[in-house]
């Protein structure tokens, strides 16, 4: 980045949610990058609750997708007979307000066929979903009239397939909100938090591209916040939407002092760079805890992957005490150290940690962010 990005501090997530709503007064989208544990899901709930807590005319205006959305579905695994497994829908949720009348199967399947190879049927009387798949017919023989493949109902899909199916339902409902279908005319904002947490990179790119095209179509109808810890998904979204009026932030938890929003300008922000900044701060202040070795190892692993190395220690190849540093990272990063109950390192390990970190930073010239300013 050519100039230092602006940094904004907030005491709590409610204040951050207010800021995001302000951003959308004159922008179509807000993109938010934050790593796991920052509070993204809670922020999405704070955002959608702002309109419901107004003193005058409280109302619901936000359609959201987050971990709670997935909780609107749960499995009946037919434990007694183990044959008729199905997904049960929480019919009382406002999320499904137009579900029955609008018969969304066609819209859902148009998305689903891009990501998965199973079919489904919604039973609106019992509010259940049955999944099916084409499988090899065990009775098939080339010389017979038996079909080579047959349909198998009541299959149990994987967790990843279930997540993508629910995501496709959400996209279908977004279409209805964008098209101002009566059941979803109340939707003014869409808040999407980490829709691709269990997808591989190829599907993450596809999902991001599909979502961007849908949101571009609805830019004059709804305004959108998208938050993610997935750097590839974030980058694709950023590049797809960069020509639209938007804001892009890195959200960071500022210890016990609240939260920080940092503009990412024209360069998306990365988790490992933020981690490096935190490690540098720990080294400079001497407040080095045992879990910091795990974080340092994580940064070296990511850097190694970026350069195509087959092991993380090649990131410190050629530095003084290379063998000692590599052995220390191997041994001291294997502990199950808690971030929430930190244990301070002893003096010798602190010194070793600082020497490894400094050697790594001297070898690789990262531009560290000023999020702790």
C-alpha positions as CSV (number, residue, x, y, z in Angstrom):
1,X,0.0,0.0,0.0
2,X,1.3,3.4,-0.9
3,X,-0.2,5.2,2.2
4,X,-0.8,4.2,5.7
5,X,-4.4,2.9,6.0
6,X,-6.8,4.5,8.5
7,X,-7.4,2.7,11.8
8,X,-10.7,3.0,13.8
9,X,-11.2,1.8,17.3
10,X,-14.5,0.7,18.8
11,X,-15.4,-0.4,22.3
12,X,-17.7,-3.2,21.3
13,X,-19.3,-5.1,18.4
14,X,-22.4,-3.0,18.7
15,X,-20.4,0.1,17.8
16,X,-18.8,-1.8,14.9
17,X,-22.3,-2.8,13.7
18,X,-23.4,0.8,13.7
19,X,-20.3,1.8,11.7
20,X,-21.1,-0.9,9.1
21,X,-24.6,0.4,8.7
22,X,-23.2,3.9,8.3
23,X,-20.9,2.6,5.6
24,X,-23.9,1.3,3.7
25,X,-25.5,4.7,3.6
26,X,-23.5,5.5,0.5
27,X,-21.9,2.2,-0.5
28,X,-23.4,-1.0,-2.0
29,X,-21.2,-3.4,-0.2
30,X,-18.9,-3.8,2.9
31,X,-16.3,-6.5,2.8
32,X,-14.8,-7.6,6.1
33,X,-11.8,-9.8,6.7
34,X,-11.3,-11.2,10.2
35,X,-9.9,-14.4,11.4
36,X,-11.7,-17.0,13.5
37,X,-12.4,-16.0,17.1
38,X,-12.7,-12.3,16.4
39,X,-16.5,-12.3,16.8
40,X,-17.7,-12.2,13.2
41,X,-20.9,-14.2,13.9
42,X,-21.7,-12.1,16.9
43,X,-21.2,-9.0,14.8
44,X,-23.6,-10.3,12.2
45,X,-26.3,-10.8,15.0
46,X,-25.6,-7.3,16.3
47,X,-26.0,-5.9,12.9
48,X,-29.4,-7.5,12.2
49,X,-30.6,-6.6,15.7
50,X,-29.9,-2.9,15.3
51,X,-33.2,-2.3,13.4
52,X,-35.2,-4.4,15.8
53,X,-34.0,-2.4,18.8
54,X,-34.9,1.0,17.4
55,X,-37.0,3.1,19.8
56,X,-39.3,4.2,17.0
57,X,-40.6,1.7,14.5
58,X,-38.5,-1.4,15.4
59,X,-38.5,-3.8,12.5
60,X,-36.6,-6.6,10.9
61,X,-34.6,-5.5,7.8
62,X,-31.7,-8.0,7.5
63,X,-31.5,-11.4,5.9
64,X,-28.5,-13.1,7.3
65,X,-26.4,-16.2,6.7
66,X,-24.1,-17.4,9.5
67,X,-23.7,-20.4,11.9
68,X,-27.2,-19.8,13.2
69,X,-28.6,-20.3,9.7
70,X,-27.2,-23.8,9.5
71,X,-28.9,-24.5,12.9
72,X,-32.3,-24.1,11.2
73,X,-31.8,-27.6,9.9
74,X,-31.2,-30.8,11.8
75,X,-31.1,-34.5,10.9
76,X,-33.5,-37.3,11.7
77,X,-31.2,-40.3,11.1
78,X,-33.9,-42.9,11.6
79,X,-31.9,-44.6,14.3
80,X,-34.4,-47.3,14.8
81,X,-34.5,-48.6,11.2
82,X,-31.6,-46.8,9.7
83,X,-33.3,-46.4,6.3
84,X,-35.3,-43.1,6.0
85,X,-32.8,-40.4,7.0
86,X,-34.0,-36.8,6.3
87,X,-33.3,-33.2,7.2
88,X,-35.8,-31.4,9.3
89,X,-36.6,-27.7,8.6
90,X,-37.3,-25.2,11.4
91,X,-40.6,-24.0,9.9
92,X,-41.1,-21.3,12.5
93,X,-38.2,-19.2,11.3
94,X,-38.8,-16.0,9.3
95,X,-36.1,-17.3,7.0
96,X,-38.6,-19.7,5.5
97,X,-41.5,-17.2,5.2
98,X,-42.0,-17.7,1.5
99,X,-40.6,-21.1,1.3
100,X,-43.8,-23.1,0.9
101,X,-45.7,-20.8,-1.5
102,X,-42.8,-20.1,-3.8
103,X,-41.6,-23.7,-4.2
104,X,-37.9,-22.9,-4.5
105,X,-36.6,-26.3,-5.7
106,X,-35.8,-25.1,-9.2
107,X,-33.9,-22.1,-8.0
108,X,-32.0,-24.1,-5.4
109,X,-31.1,-26.9,-7.8
110,X,-29.8,-24.3,-10.3
111,X,-27.1,-23.5,-7.8
112,X,-26.7,-26.9,-6.3
113,X,-25.8,-28.7,-9.5
114,X,-22.7,-26.4,-9.8
115,X,-21.3,-27.7,-6.5
116,X,-22.6,-31.2,-5.8
117,X,-23.9,-34.4,-7.3
118,X,-27.0,-35.3,-5.3
119,X,-30.7,-34.4,-5.7
120,X,-33.3,-33.5,-3.1
121,X,-37.0,-33.3,-2.5
122,X,-38.8,-30.9,-0.1
123,X,-41.9,-32.2,1.7
124,X,-43.8,-29.1,2.6
125,X,-46.4,-30.9,4.7
126,X,-43.9,-32.4,7.1
127,X,-41.2,-29.7,6.5
128,X,-38.5,-32.3,5.7
129,X,-35.9,-32.7,3.0
130,X,-35.0,-36.1,1.5
131,X,-31.8,-36.5,-0.4
132,X,-31.1,-38.9,-3.2
133,X,-28.3,-39.9,-5.5
134,X,-27.7,-42.0,-8.6
135,X,-25.8,-45.1,-7.7
136,X,-24.5,-48.2,-9.5
137,X,-27.3,-50.8,-9.9
138,X,-26.0,-54.0,-8.2
139,X,-28.3,-56.1,-10.5
140,X,-26.9,-54.5,-13.7
141,X,-25.4,-56.8,-16.3
142,X,-24.6,-55.8,-19.8
143,X,-26.8,-58.6,-21.3
144,X,-29.9,-57.7,-19.2
145,X,-32.4,-54.8,-19.4
146,X,-31.5,-53.6,-15.9
147,X,-30.6,-50.0,-15.7
148,X,-26.9,-49.3,-15.0
149,X,-27.7,-46.7,-12.4
150,X,-30.6,-46.4,-10.1
151,X,-31.9,-43.7,-7.7
152,X,-31.2,-44.2,-4.0
153,X,-33.4,-42.1,-1.7
154,X,-32.9,-41.2,2.0
155,X,-29.2,-40.9,1.7
156,X,-27.1,-39.2,4.4
157,X,-25.1,-36.4,2.7
158,X,-21.8,-35.3,4.2
159,X,-21.4,-32.2,6.4
160,X,-19.8,-30.3,3.6
161,X,-22.6,-31.3,1.2
162,X,-25.2,-30.3,3.8
163,X,-23.5,-26.9,4.2
164,X,-23.4,-26.2,0.5
165,X,-27.1,-27.3,0.2
166,X,-28.1,-24.8,2.9
167,X,-26.0,-22.2,1.2
168,X,-27.9,-22.8,-2.1
169,X,-31.2,-22.3,-0.2
170,X,-29.9,-19.0,1.0
171,X,-28.9,-18.0,-2.5
172,X,-32.4,-18.8,-3.8
173,X,-33.9,-16.7,-1.0
174,X,-31.5,-13.9,-1.8
175,X,-32.8,-14.0,-5.4
176,X,-36.4,-13.6,-4.1
177,X,-35.3,-10.6,-1.9
178,X,-33.5,-9.0,-4.8
179,X,-36.5,-9.5,-7.0
180,X,-38.7,-8.0,-4.2
181,X,-40.9,-11.1,-3.8
182,X,-43.7,-10.2,-1.4
183,X,-42.5,-12.6,1.3
184,X,-39.1,-11.0,1.4
185,X,-39.9,-7.4,0.7
186,X,-38.8,-6.5,4.2
187,X,-35.2,-7.3,3.3
188,X,-33.1,-4.1,3.0
189,X,-29.7,-5.7,4.0
190,X,-28.1,-9.0,3.5
191,X,-25.4,-10.1,5.9
192,X,-23.2,-13.1,5.0
193,X,-20.7,-14.5,7.4
194,X,-18.3,-17.2,6.2
195,X,-20.4,-19.2,3.8
196,X,-17.6,-21.5,2.6
197,X,-15.9,-22.6,5.8
198,X,-15.9,-26.3,4.8
199,X,-15.3,-25.9,1.0
200,X,-12.1,-26.6,-0.9
201,X,-10.4,-23.8,-2.7
202,X,-11.9,-24.5,-6.1
203,X,-15.4,-24.4,-4.8
204,X,-14.6,-21.3,-2.7
205,X,-13.7,-19.5,-5.9
206,X,-16.9,-20.7,-7.6
207,X,-19.1,-19.7,-4.7
208,X,-17.5,-16.3,-4.5
209,X,-17.9,-15.7,-8.2
210,X,-21.6,-16.8,-8.2
211,X,-22.3,-14.7,-5.1
212,X,-20.7,-11.6,-6.7
213,X,-22.8,-12.0,-9.9
214,X,-26.0,-12.2,-7.8
215,X,-25.1,-9.2,-5.7
216,X,-24.2,-7.1,-8.7
217,X,-27.6,-7.8,-10.1
218,X,-29.2,-6.7,-6.8
219,X,-27.1,-3.6,-6.1
220,X,-30.0,-1.2,-6.5
221,X,-32.3,-3.3,-4.3
222,X,-30.3,-4.5,-1.3
223,X,-27.1,-3.6,0.5
224,X,-24.7,-6.2,1.7
225,X,-22.1,-7.0,4.3
226,X,-19.8,-10.0,3.7
227,X,-17.4,-11.2,6.3
228,X,-14.9,-14.0,6.1
229,X,-11.7,-15.5,7.5
230,X,-11.0,-17.2,4.2
231,X,-8.4,-15.1,2.4
232,X,-8.9,-16.7,-1.0
233,X,-12.7,-16.2,-0.8
234,X,-12.2,-12.6,0.4
235,X,-9.8,-11.9,-2.5
236,X,-12.1,-13.2,-5.1
237,X,-15.0,-11.2,-3.7
238,X,-12.9,-8.1,-3.5
239,X,-11.7,-8.4,-7.1
240,X,-15.2,-9.2,-8.4
241,X,-16.8,-6.2,-6.6
242,X,-13.9,-3.7,-6.6
243,X,-15.5,-1.6,-9.4
244,X,-18.6,-1.0,-7.3
245,X,-19.0,1.5,-4.5
246,X,-17.8,-0.4,-1.5
247,X,-15.9,-0.4,1.8
248,X,-13.3,-3.0,2.7
249,X,-12.0,-3.5,6.3
250,X,-9.8,-5.8,8.3
251,X,-11.5,-6.5,11.7
252,X,-9.2,-7.1,14.6
253,X,-9.9,-7.9,18.2
254,X,-7.9,-5.4,20.2
255,X,-7.3,-7.5,23.3
256,X,-9.6,-6.4,26.1
257,X,-9.9,-2.9,24.6
258,X,-12.5,-3.6,22.0
259,X,-12.1,-3.8,18.2
260,X,-10.2,-2.2,15.4
261,X,-11.3,-1.6,11.9
262,X,-8.5,-1.0,9.4
263,X,-9.2,-0.1,5.8
264,X,-7.7,-2.6,3.4
265,X,-7.7,-0.1,0.5
266,X,-6.7,-1.8,-2.7
267,X,-4.8,-4.7,-1.1
268,X,-6.7,-7.4,0.8
269,X,-5.4,-8.1,4.2
270,X,-4.0,-11.5,5.3
271,X,-4.2,-13.4,8.5
272,X,-0.6,-14.3,8.7
273,X,0.5,-10.7,8.4
274,X,-1.7,-9.7,11.3
275,X,-0.2,-12.7,13.3
276,X,3.3,-11.4,12.5
277,X,2.4,-8.0,13.9
278,X,1.1,-9.6,17.1
279,X,4.2,-11.7,17.4
280,X,6.4,-8.7,16.9
281,X,4.5,-6.8,19.6
282,X,4.9,-9.7,22.0
283,X,8.6,-9.8,21.3
284,X,9.1,-6.1,21.7
285,X,7.1,-5.9,25.0
286,X,8.6,-9.1,26.4
287,X,5.0,-10.5,27.0
288,X,5.7,-13.8,25.2
289,X,3.5,-16.7,26.0
290,X,3.9,-20.4,25.2
291,X,1.2,-20.3,22.4
292,X,3.2,-17.7,20.5
293,X,5.5,-20.5,19.3
294,X,2.4,-22.2,17.7
295,X,1.6,-18.9,16.0
296,X,5.1,-18.5,14.7
297,X,5.2,-22.0,13.4
298,X,1.8,-21.3,11.7
299,X,3.2,-18.2,9.9
300,X,6.3,-20.2,8.7
301,X,4.1,-23.0,7.4
302,X,2.0,-20.5,5.4
303,X,5.1,-18.7,4.1
304,X,6.5,-22.1,3.1
305,X,3.4,-23.0,1.2
306,X,3.4,-19.7,-0.6
307,X,7.0,-20.3,-1.8
308,X,6.4,-23.9,-2.6
309,X,8.8,-25.3,-0.1
310,X,8.3,-28.8,1.1
311,X,8.9,-27.9,4.8
312,X,8.6,-24.8,6.9
313,X,12.2,-24.7,8.1
314,X,13.3,-23.7,4.6
315,X,11.9,-20.3,5.4
316,X,14.9,-19.8,7.7
317,X,17.4,-21.6,5.5
318,X,20.8,-20.0,5.7
319,X,20.3,-18.0,8.9
320,X,22.7,-18.3,11.8
321,X,21.6,-21.2,14.1
322,X,19.2,-22.5,11.5
323,X,19.3,-26.1,12.8
324,X,18.7,-25.0,16.4
325,X,15.8,-22.7,15.3
326,X,14.2,-25.5,13.3
327,X,14.5,-28.0,16.1
328,X,13.0,-25.5,18.6
329,X,10.0,-24.7,16.4
330,X,9.4,-28.4,16.0
331,X,9.5,-29.1,19.7
332,X,7.9,-26.0,21.2
333,X,5.1,-25.6,18.8
334,X,3.6,-29.0,19.6
335,X,2.0,-28.1,22.9
336,X,-1.7,-27.6,23.3
337,X,-1.3,-24.0,24.6
338,X,-4.5,-22.1,25.2
339,X,-4.8,-18.5,24.0
340,X,-7.5,-18.0,26.7
341,X,-5.3,-19.2,29.6
342,X,-1.9,-17.9,28.5
343,X,1.3,-19.2,30.2
344,X,4.3,-17.0,30.0
345,X,7.5,-18.5,28.5
346,X,10.6,-18.9,30.6
347,X,13.5,-16.5,29.9
348,X,15.5,-18.9,27.8
349,X,12.6,-19.7,25.5
350,X,11.7,-16.1,25.2
351,X,15.2,-15.3,24.0
352,X,15.0,-18.2,21.5
353,X,11.6,-17.0,20.3
354,X,12.8,-13.5,19.7
355,X,15.9,-14.7,17.8
356,X,13.9,-16.9,15.5
357,X,11.3,-14.2,14.8
358,X,14.0,-11.6,14.1
359,X,15.8,-14.0,11.8
360,X,12.6,-14.7,9.9
361,X,11.7,-11.0,9.6
362,X,15.1,-10.1,8.4
363,X,15.0,-12.8,5.8
364,X,11.5,-12.0,4.6
365,X,10.6,-8.3,4.4
366,X,6.9,-8.3,5.3
367,X,5.2,-4.9,5.5
368,X,3.6,-5.2,8.9
369,X,0.3,-3.3,9.5
370,X,-0.2,-0.6,12.0
371,X,-3.3,-2.1,13.6
372,X,-1.9,-1.8,17.1
373,X,-1.2,1.9,16.7
